[in-house]
Amino acid sequence: MKTFDYIIKDEIGMHARPAGMLVKEAKALDSKITISAKGKSADATRLMALMGMGIKKGDEVTVAVEGGNEDSSCAAMKTFFEENL
């Protein structure tokens, strides 16, 4: 399993549009992606679970990548977060 931490920079946090894009990106990867923040965790392929976490600007999230091609999936997730959140 590979993990990385990221601090949300988007002014609105993880709202509907970036959360939807994250779900689409996670479904395209061969690994299981889990997002954790503020004591909660959610599968990155579940939109309502992600939005229910209430992630705001300045919150630190931990992204865990497990199975499949972990190296490339983790790199893809890092790039996604840096470009969109």
Beta strands, then each sheet from edge to edge (+ up, - down):
strand 1: 2-7
strand 2: 32-37
strand 3: 40-43
strand 4: 60-66
sheet 1: 1+ 4- 2+ 3-
end
